[in-house]
Amino acid sequence: MLTKPTVFVLGAGASHDCGYPLASELMFSISDNSVLWNEYNISPNRTEPLYSIINCTRIDFERFCYVLKRSAAQSIDIFLENTPEYIDIGKCAIAAQLITYENIDNLLGDRDKNIRWYEQLFNGLGRRGKEFEESISFISFLTFNYDRSLEYYFLHTIENTFDRMLREASEQTAQINIIHLYGQLGSSLGISSIGRDYSPTLTPDIIRSAASQIIIPDKRFTPTKDFQKAYNLLHNAYRIVFLGFGFHPENIQRLISGAEISERCQIIGTSFGMGRAQVQDTHKMFTKPRINLFDCSILELFKNELIFE
């Protein structure tokens, strides 16, 4: 269980374990095979393409996909920061693509062969209800991801592990500090009374609503209220853990510039798939305190490093 303030910072690699695409995969899937290309067949009387919901023409959408596919940007978020004229199209494309991955079974995994790191995290917080309740008062999540997989995993696992009613599980999940720094695909039904269920169902209204809650910062970045909350959490943290994070310089700068992290804070992270130069560049971003990187999966990090204390 946890007894000291611990902040987990999540990148795209953290959600990849639940079936979501990495940044490069999302760019490709949007530009090459976006669900927005599909015919809108939810109603038999409607046949226009889904991209019509953002009031753009086919030429506009084709141009967006053409430019995105040939961009050297490392993620669609970075691409949209540099091409603000495509932000409305891009946010709808992101929402439409990611919502199709909302499958509750993917959160649980095949427990006989493939345990998700979510499960390792959950059990690390406490195998009994009281231990878990005490641990969540010390844990926070700062996620750069739009998906809501973590919230829904906690909701369903609390309900079924501790024999709670859904209302009780919802209240306890709401107590867990999960901050989506760049927005999310809508509030979560069961945690919020006005939220959307965890489902791959697409309608124009669902896409519009989810897209409206995605944040693409401009170059003149001004910290939002969520970033201000993040600075306070990082300032008071005993340990900061980066999971599945790409360590893009702008994201790191935005995250730690206003945090005033204590020199006594322990900072660790996964560097799985990163090259030697990338690791060296990441070390340069963290001077006091320094970061300790582990070339392993998130699950392996949880199994081999003393994180839950």
N, C-alpha and C positions, 0 to 999 in steps of 0.2 A: 504494500500500500504506500501511498504518498504521505509524507509528513512535512514536506518543505515546498515552497512555491515553485512550480515547474511550468514552463511555457513551451508548448510544442508549436513549431512553425512549419506549416505544411505546404509543399509544392505539388506540382502535377504528379510526380512519382508516387506520392502518398495515396492518391485516388486510383492510380493505375492498377493496384492490387484488387480493386473492386470492378475492374473491367473498363474504366474510363481511359480515353486516349491520352498519350503524352502530348506535349505542346506541338511537336512536329507532326504527329499523327493527326491531331485535330486540324491543323492547317491543311494537310493533304485531303482529309475527308471532306472538308468544307469546299475546297477549291475544285476537287475532282469528282466528288460524288455526294454533294450536299443533298440532304433530304428536302431542301427547299426547291430542288429541281423537280421533285415528284409532283404528279398531278394531285390536286386537292379532291379527294374522293370520299371524304367523310359524309358528305351529303350527296345523294344521287343527282341533285339538281345543280351541283356546282362542279365545274371542271377546270377552273383557272388554276395556275400553278400557285404553290404556297407562297412564293416570293411576292405575290401581288399584295400580301397583307402589309407590306411596308411601302406600298404605293410607288414602287420603282418599276421601270420597264424591263423587259427581257434583255435589252441591250445594256442597260445599267448593270444588271446582275451578271451578265456574261463578262462585262468589263471588270467588275469586282473580282470574279473568280480568276480571270486571266492575269490580272496584276498580282493577286495574292499568290498564285501558283509560281510566279516568276520572282517573287520577292525573296530576299536573303534574310528577312526578319526571322528570329528564332521562335517567335510565337505570334499568334494572330493578335494578341493584345498589343505587342510592340508594333506590329504592322499598323493597327488602327490608331495608335498614338501618333504615328508619322503620317498617316493619311486620313485626317479627320473627316474628309468628305465621304468616307465609306463607313463611318461609325454606326449609323442607323441600320444599314444593311448587315454590317458585321455582327452587331449585337444580336440581331434576329437569327443570323446563321449560327452563331455560337449556341444560342438557346435551343434552336431546333435540333441541332446535332447532339448536344449533350443530354437533353431530356430523353432521347431514345435509349440511353444507357441506364435509365432508372429501373433497375430490376432488383427487387428485394432479395431474391435468391443469390445474386452475385455478392451481396454483402456478407453472407454467411459462409460461402465457399463449400468445398468438399472436405469436411472435417477429418475424413479418413486419410486423405492424401495431401490436402492443400489448405492448411490453417491460415486464415487472414491475420495480418498484423493487428487488426482491430480486436480480434479475440485475445491475442496476447496482451494488448493494452488493457482490455477490460479486466482480465484476470489479475493483471498486475496491480490494479486499483483496489482489489479486495475480493475475496471469494465469498464473503458474507455481507449481508446488507448494510450492517453498521460500519464495517470497514470501508465499504464503497462510499457511503455517505460522507465519511470523514475525508476520504481521499479527494473527492470532487471539489472540496472547498480549497484545495491547493493546486488544482490543475486548470490550465487555460490553453486554448487553441487559437492560434492566429493563422488563418488559411488564406492563401492566394487563389484558391480554387472556387469555382462557382457552384459546384455540385454540393448536394446536401446529404451525401452518403453517411458521414460521421454522425449527424444528428439522428438519422433514421436507424442507424445501427444501435446507438445508445437507447433509443426509444423502445425498439422491439426486444433488445437483449435484456434491458432492465425489467420489462414486463414479464418475460418468460423465465429469467434466471431467478428472480426474487419473488415470483408469484404475486406480482402487483396488478391491480386493475389498470386499464389503459390511462385513466385520468391521473392516477398516482405516478405511473411511469412518465407521463407527459410533464407533470410538475417537476419531477426530479431531473429529467432531461433538460428542462428549461433553466435549471440551476447551474448547469455546466457552461462555463464561459467559452463560447465558440464565436469568434469574430471573423466574418468574411470581409477582408480588407478591400476587396474590389467588387463587393456585391455577391449576390447568389441568385439561383434560379427560382426565386420565390420563397415565401415563408413556408414552413413545414406544417402540414395538417396534422393535428394531434398535439403539436407543440404550440401552434398558434391557431386561434379559432377561425382565422381568415386565410389559412394556408392552403397549399395544394398537396395532394397525396403524392407519394413516391411512385410514379407511374410513367411509362414511356408514351402515354397517350398525347397526341399532338392535335391541337386545334388552333386556329388563328388567335383566339383570345389568350390561350395558354402561352403561345409564343410571344405575343405582344407584352403580356404581363411579366414573363420571365426576363425578356430583353430589357424592359424598363428598369429592372433592378440590377443590371450589370453596369459597373462603373469602369469607364476607360479614362484614366487621368490624362490631362494635357501636359505639355512640357513644363508649364509653370505650375508645378505640383504644389498644392496647398493641403496640408494634412487635414483629413476629415475627422469627424468625431470618433470614428472607429480607430483611426490611426492614433488619435490622442489617448484613447483607452489602451491601445497596444503599447504606447510609450510608457504608460504607468505600470502596466504588467511587467514589461521587460526591466524596468528600473528596479522593481521589487523582487525580481526572480532570483532564486537560489541556483536554478539550472535552466538553460535554454537548449532545446533539442530541435535541430533542423532535420526534417524527414522528407525524403524525395524532392529535395529542393535543388533548383538549378543555379542558385547564387548569381542571378543576373545583377550586375553592378547597380543599376537604377533601383531595383527592388530592395537591395540591401541598404543602399543609401537612404531611401525613403523610410525604411523600417527602423534603422538604428540611429539616424541623425538626431532625432529628438528624444531618444530613450534614456540617455545618461546611465548606461549599464554599469553596475558595480564591477570593480576590478576583481572582486572575490567571486563573481558569478562564474559558474562552469558552463562553457558553451561547447556542445558536441553536435555532430551531424553525420549523415550518410553521404558518401561520395561515390556511390555505386555507378559505374559507367562513365565517370569523369576521367579525363586524361591528366597526365602529370602537370601540364601547363595550367589546366583549369584548377587543379588542386592548389598549385602555387599561387595563382591569382586570388583564389578564395582566402588563403591564409593572409594575404596582404590586406584584405578588407577588414580583418579583425586583428587589431594590435593589442589593445588592453580592454578586456581580456582576450586572449587568443582562442581560436577554435580548434578543437581536436576532431579530425575527420576520420571516419571508418569506411573502408571500401567493402561494404557489405549491404545486404538488403535490410529493410526496416525490421523485418521479423528476426533476422540474425542479430541485429543490434540489440533488440529487446531481450533476446535469449542470453547474450554474452556480456552485456554491460550492465552495471549496477545503476539502473535508472529509477526504480521504484524503491525509494527509501524515505 
